[in-house]
Amino acid sequence: MRRPLGVLPIPTAEFILKVTPENSGSKHLVLGTEDIPPGGVIPKHKHLAQDEILLVQTGTAHVTLDEKEYDVHAGGTVFFPLRPG
């Protein structure tokens, strides 16, 4: 599955889902990769069915978790638990 290019304010490179309930049997974890250019934004959202782990490989990400904001630097990780309904 790929997120269409150009759906975000600053288009990202391809988003590719590699582990999903459909292809791996994992019910609560999805793994994907995405290159986000400097200034790129993923709009605030909830994960209704899966947990998410963000691994920042290069650069810095500004994230919001439980209404708190954090700057996550290269090598850092953030766990976003699923938020049903």
C-alpha positions in Angstrom: 0.0 0.0 0.0 1.3 3.4 -0.9 0.2 6.9 0.2 -0.4 8.9 -3.0 2.2 11.6 -3.6 1.0 15.1 -3.1 -1.6 14.5 -0.4 0.4 16.3 2.3 1.2 20.0 2.4 4.8 19.3 1.4 4.8 16.1 -0.7 6.8 13.3 0.7 8.6 10.5 -1.1 6.8 7.2 -1.4 5.2 5.8 1.8 5.4 2.0 1.7 3.6 -0.3 4.2 5.7 -3.5 4.7 3.9 -5.2 7.7 0.1 -5.1 7.8 -2.7 -7.3 9.1 -3.3 -8.3 5.5 0.2 -9.4 4.7 1.7 -10.6 8.0 -1.1 -11.6 10.4 -0.1 -8.8 12.8 -3.3 -7.4 14.3 -2.0 -4.4 16.1 1.3 -3.3 14.4 2.0 -1.8 11.0 5.4 -1.1 9.7 6.1 1.3 6.9 8.9 3.5 5.5 8.7 7.1 4.4 11.2 9.8 3.5 9.9 13.2 4.6 11.7 16.2 3.3 12.7 19.2 5.5 9.5 21.1 6.4 7.3 18.1 5.5 4.2 17.6 7.6 2.0 14.6 8.5 -1.3 16.0 9.8 -2.4 15.2 13.3 -4.3 11.9 13.3 -5.2 8.9 15.4 -4.4 5.2 14.8 -7.7 3.5 15.4 -6.5 -0.1 14.9 -2.7 -0.3 15.1 0.2 1.0 17.2 2.9 3.0 15.5 6.6 3.3 16.2 8.4 6.3 14.7 12.1 5.8 14.2 13.9 9.0 13.1 16.9 7.9 11.0 18.2 11.4 10.1 17.2 14.9 11.0 14.6 15.9 13.6 10.9 15.3 13.9 8.5 17.5 16.0 5.8 15.2 17.3 2.7 15.5 19.5 1.8 12.7 21.8 -1.0 13.0 24.4 -1.1 16.7 23.8 2.6 17.1 24.7 5.1 18.2 22.1 8.6 16.7 21.6 11.5 17.1 19.3 12.9 13.7 18.3 16.4 13.6 16.9 18.2 11.1 14.7 18.3 7.7 16.4 15.3 8.5 18.6 12.0 6.6 18.7 8.4 7.4 19.7 5.7 4.9 20.5 2.2 6.0 19.5 -0.4 3.6 21.0 -3.6 2.9 19.1 -6.5 5.2 20.1 -9.8 3.4 19.5 -12.8 5.5 18.6 
